[in-house]
Amino acid sequence: MSERILVVDDDPDILQVVKINLELEGYDVDTAADGREAVDKALVDAPELILLDIMMPRMDGLTALRRIRSHGTTGNTSVILLTARGLPEDRVRGLELGADDYITKPFDISELVARVKAVLRRTQAARDLSPLTGLPGNFRIGQEIEQRIEAGGSFALTYCDLDNFKAYNDHYGFMRGDEVIRFCARCMVEAAEAIGESEAFVGHIGGDDFVALTSAEKAEEYCKRVIETFDDGILDNYDTADALRGYIEVIDRRGERYAFPMVSISLGVATNTLRPIISQWEASAIAVEMKEFAKKRTGSSFEIDRRTN
């Protein structure tokens, strides 16, 4: 699906030229002749990016920008200001109101297209980062898997899941649960660095689920290092009494008390060394299947798919 752009300017010639050139780049482009029309259109169906002229009748661009930024549906929409004004305070005011970039008229159309692409690229990257761990999310994960499949070399996809995490969360609360998730993220990143995997990719699917992409040759070493790092540090996230006892007690809704072991980590690995993998969906399905085998064991463990068909 094409990214949608709303171009706002009271000059019909500029609207036409910009619309045509952006459509040639594959974008879905709508136009508005003033700030009020732009706000109305954006609130009905928020675009990914708005090219917004400052000097317009009925409602100027800065007023429109203020309204766009204050509304929930358009608060995160990217905005590039188009301005004929040369005064730096105008540009500063626009950036203070939340504009992502600006370009001064008259502009070169190739520069404007390049600015649009750059802002959309930055915005997509920022939106896809987990606010909890700072790791890339599902969009980037899918991209990375597909790129490695298309490249044709061998690779390993490791799926990570925490065991007994819900009990930990219920016992200590979600704030300390978040600390365990951040700790897991660090373990996965540091393990790749420790084994010299400079091209490794670590992503956060959500909750306590992570993935890592490494070379197939280093997959086993990577899993062992993740487990070693995780098991060495997880007890630091427990109260001393619980760590010494080796389990936590959780009371359910009926008042019954249950003992749960320490949080451990299970890893499932899919590789394309023994059989081909043709899509990200196939890779993730195999890795999840292997992770389920690993979870059947007590404590932290991993399982690598070694099937040939």
ZAMARGU-4260 file (C-alpha; in steps of 0.2 Angstrom, whole numbers, plus 5000, padded with zeros to 4 digits):
<rodrens>
0) 5000/5000/5000 | 5007/5017/4995 | 5011/5030/5008 | 4999/5044/5008 | 5005/5062/5007
5) 4994/5078/5008 | 5001/5093/4999 | 4995/5110/5005 | 4998/5126/4995 | 4987/5141/4989
10) 4997/5141/4972 | 4988/5128/4960 | 5004/5127/4949 | 5014/5121/4964 | 5001/5109/4969
15) 5001/5101/4952 | 5019/5100/4950 | 5022/5093/4967 | 5008/5081/4966 | 5014/5074/4949
20) 5032/5071/4954 | 5027/5063/4971 | 5015/5051/4961 | 5029/5047/4949 | 5038/5041/4965
25) 5024/5029/4970 | 5015/5040/4983 | 4997/5042/4985 | 4994/5061/4984 | 4980/5072/4989
30) 4980/5091/4989 | 4972/5106/4999 | 4972/5124/4995 | 4973/5131/5013 | 4976/5127/5031
35) 4958/5124/5035 | 4955/5112/5021 | 4971/5103/5026 | 4966/5101/5044 | 4949/5095/5039
40) 4956/5082/5027 | 4969/5076/5039 | 4957/5073/5053 | 4946/5063/5042 | 4960/5052/5036
45) 4977/5055/5042 | 4991/5054/5029 | 5009/5048/5033 | 5016/5065/5028 | 5009/5083/5025
50) 5019/5096/5014 | 5012/5112/5022 | 5015/5130/5015 | 5016/5143/5029 | 5009/5158/5019
55) 4990/5154/5015 | 4973/5162/5016 | 4959/5157/5028 | 4972/5148/5040 | 4990/5150/5039
60) 5002/5135/5039 | 5008/5137/5057 | 4990/5138/5064 | 4986/5122/5054 | 5002/5114/5061
65) 4997/5118/5079 | 4980/5110/5076 | 4987/5095/5067 | 4999/5092/5081 | 4986/5094/5095
70) 4974/5081/5088 | 4976/5063/5093 | 4973/5056/5075 | 4987/5067/5067 | 4998/5070/5082
75) 5012/5059/5074 | 5009/5063/5056 | 5026/5069/5048 | 5025/5088/5042 | 5037/5097/5031
80) 5035/5116/5030 | 5036/5125/5013 | 5040/5143/5016 | 5045/5158/5005 | 5050/5167/5021
85) 5069/5169/5024 | 5068/5174/5042 | 5076/5160/5053 | 5063/5164/5067 | 5049/5158/5055
90) 5058/5141/5053 | 5062/5140/5071 | 5044/5143/5076 | 5038/5129/5064 | 5051/5117/5071
95) 5045/5122/5089 | 5027/5118/5084 | 5032/5100/5078 | 5038/5101/5060 | 5050/5088/5055
100) 5059/5098/5042 | 5057/5113/5031 | 5061/5118/5013 | 5062/5136/5006 | 5053/5142/4990
105) 5058/5142/4976 | 5064/5124/4978 | 5071/5111/4967 | 5059/5097/4965 | 5072/5083/4966
110) 5077/5090/4983 | 5059/5091/4989 | 5057/5072/4984 | 5073/5068/4993 | 5067/5077/5009
115) 5050/5068/5009 | 5059/5051/5007 | 5071/5055/5021 | 5057/5061/5033 | 5046/5046/5030
120) 5061/5034/5032 | 5066/5042/5049 | 5048/5042/5054 | 5045/5024/5050 | 5061/5019/5059
125) 5056/5028/5074 | 5039/5021/5075 | 5045/5004/5073 | 5057/5005/5088 | 5051/4997/5104
130) 5049/5011/5117 | 5054/4998/5131 | 5070/4991/5124 | 5074/5003/5109 | 5075/4987/5098
135) 5067/4986/5080 | 5050/4980/5080 | 5040/4968/5068 | 5041/4979/5052 | 5060/4979/5053
140) 5061/4961/5058 | 5051/4955/5043 | 5062/4966/5032 | 5078/4959/5039 | 5072/4941/5037
145) 5067/4944/5019 | 5083/4952/5014 | 5093/4938/5021 | 5082/4925/5011 | 5084/4936/4995
150) 5103/4937/4998 | 5104/4918/4996 | 5117/4915/5010 | 5115/4904/5025 | 5107/4912/5041
155) 5099/4907/5057 | 5083/4915/5065 | 5082/4913/5084 | 5066/4915/5093 | 5067/4919/5111
160) 5054/4918/5124 | 5054/4919/5143 | 5048/4905/5155 | 5038/4909/5171 | 5038/4927/5166
165) 5019/4930/5170 | 5022/4923/5187 | 5036/4935/5190 | 5026/4950/5183 | 5011/4945/5195
170) 5023/4944/5210 | 5034/4959/5208 | 5023/4970/5197 | 5025/4976/5179 | 5038/4989/5182
175) 5050/4976/5188 | 5044/4965/5174 | 5049/4978/5162 | 5067/4978/5169 | 5068/4959/5166
180) 5062/4962/5147 | 5076/4975/5146 | 5088/4963/5154 | 5084/4950/5141 | 5086/4963/5127
185) 5104/4967/5133 | 5108/4948/5134 | 5103/4945/5116 | 5113/4960/5110 | 5128/4957/5121
190) 5129/4939/5116 | 5130/4944/5097 | 5144/4956/5101 | 5153/4943/5112 | 5154/4930/5098
195) 5159/4943/5085 | 5143/4943/5075 | 5145/4961/5067 | 5130/4958/5055 | 5118/4951/5069
200) 5101/4959/5070 | 5091/4958/5086 | 5072/4963/5086 | 5059/4965/5099 | 5042/4957/5094
205) 5033/4963/5110 | 5031/4958/5128 | 5044/4945/5132 | 5047/4939/5114 | 5063/4943/5104
210) 5071/4937/5088 | 5089/4937/5082 | 5097/4934/5065 | 5114/4928/5064 | 5125/4917/5053
215) 5120/4899/5053 | 5138/4894/5058 | 5137/4904/5074 | 5119/4900/5079 | 5123/4887/5092
220) 5137/4897/5100 | 5125/4912/5100 | 5111/4902/5110 | 5124/4896/5122 | 5130/4914/5125
225) 5113/4921/5127 | 5108/4907/5140 | 5125/4910/5150 | 5123/4928/5151 | 5104/4927/5155
230) 5107/4914/5169 | 5121/4923/5176 | 5111/4939/5179 | 5093/4935/5181 | 5094/4932/5200
235) 5099/4951/5202 | 5081/4954/5197 | 5074/4945/5212 | 5073/4949/5231 | 5087/4941/5240
240) 5075/4929/5250 | 5067/4923/5234 | 5084/4921/5225 | 5090/4911/5240 | 5075/4900/5240
245) 5075/4897/5222 | 5057/4901/5218 | 5043/4913/5221 | 5026/4911/5228 | 5011/4918/5219
250) 4993/4918/5226 | 4979/4915/5213 | 4961/4923/5214 | 4955/4909/5225 | 4969/4912/5237
255) 4979/4896/5233 | 4997/4898/5234 | 5009/4891/5220 | 5028/4890/5218 | 5036/4896/5202
260) 5054/4893/5197 | 5066/4907/5192 | 5063/4915/5175 | 5073/4906/5162 | 5075/4908/5143
265) 5070/4896/5129 | 5077/4898/5111 | 5071/4890/5095 | 5082/4891/5079 | 5077/4890/5061
270) 5091/4889/5048 | 5092/4887/5029 | 5108/4876/5029 | 5099/4859/5028 | 5083/4864/5019
275) 5078/4880/5010 | 5067/4893/5019 | 5057/4904/5006 | 5048/4917/5017 | 5049/4926/5034
280) 5033/4916/5038 | 5041/4899/5036 | 5056/4905/5045 | 5046/4911/5060 | 5035/4896/5061
285) 5050/4884/5062 | 5059/4895/5075 | 5043/4895/5086 | 5041/4876/5084 | 5059/4874/5090
290) 5056/4886/5104 | 5041/4875/5110 | 5053/4860/5110 | 5065/4870/5121 | 5052/4875/5133
295) 5048/4857/5137 | 5065/4856/5146 | 5068/4863/5164 | 5078/4879/5165 | 5085/4889/5150
300) 5088/4879/5134 | 5088/4880/5115 | 5083/4869/5101 | 5090/4870/5083 | 5080/4863/5068
305) 5091/4850/5060 | 5078/4842/5049 | 5082/4840/5030 | 5064/4840/5024
</rodrens>
